[in-house]
Amino acid sequence: MNTVCKHPKVRVVAREEDVEFVECLDCGEVFDSNEFRDMQIEDLQDEEETA
């Protein structure tokens, strides 16, 4: 079974105007830094719901 990477370590790889792109150092996925913040918020909400 595949586990989902939580992207614990990221680095900035590009900036365009008001958008910043980051790369996960573990799985190599590249995404918008705003998307990364949204993922962190969702993870916190999931943890709160299970508690």
C-alpha positions as CSV (number, residue, x, y, z in Angstrom):
1,M,0.0,0.0,0.0
2,N,1.3,3.4,-0.9
3,T,1.7,6.0,1.8
4,V,1.0,9.7,1.2
5,C,3.9,12.0,1.6
6,K,3.1,14.8,4.0
7,H,5.9,17.0,2.5
8,P,7.8,17.5,5.8
9,K,10.8,19.2,4.0
10,V,10.4,21.6,1.1
11,R,12.5,24.1,-0.7
12,V,11.6,27.1,-3.0
13,V,12.4,26.3,-6.6
14,A,10.8,29.2,-8.5
15,R,9.1,32.5,-8.0
16,E,6.8,34.2,-10.6
17,E,5.3,37.6,-9.7
18,D,3.2,36.7,-6.6
19,V,3.4,32.9,-6.9
20,E,6.1,30.8,-5.2
21,F,6.7,27.1,-6.2
22,V,8.2,24.6,-3.7
23,E,9.6,21.1,-4.1
24,C,9.3,18.4,-1.6
25,L,12.7,17.1,-0.8
26,D,11.3,13.6,0.0
27,C,9.0,12.8,-2.9
28,G,10.1,15.4,-5.5
29,E,6.6,16.8,-6.0
30,V,6.5,20.5,-7.1
31,F,3.5,22.7,-6.2
32,D,2.4,26.2,-5.4
33,S,3.3,27.3,-1.9
34,N,-0.3,28.3,-1.3
35,E,-1.3,24.7,-2.0
36,F,1.2,23.6,0.6
37,R,-0.3,25.9,3.2
38,D,-3.7,24.5,2.4
39,M,-2.4,20.9,2.9
40,Q,-1.1,21.8,6.3
41,I,-4.4,23.4,7.3
42,E,-6.3,20.3,6.1
43,D,-3.9,18.0,8.1
44,L,-4.5,20.1,11.3
45,Q,-8.3,19.9,10.8
46,D,-8.1,16.1,10.3
47,E,-6.1,15.7,13.5
48,E,-8.6,17.8,15.4
49,E,-11.5,15.7,14.2
50,T,-9.9,12.4,15.2
51,A,-9.0,13.7,18.7
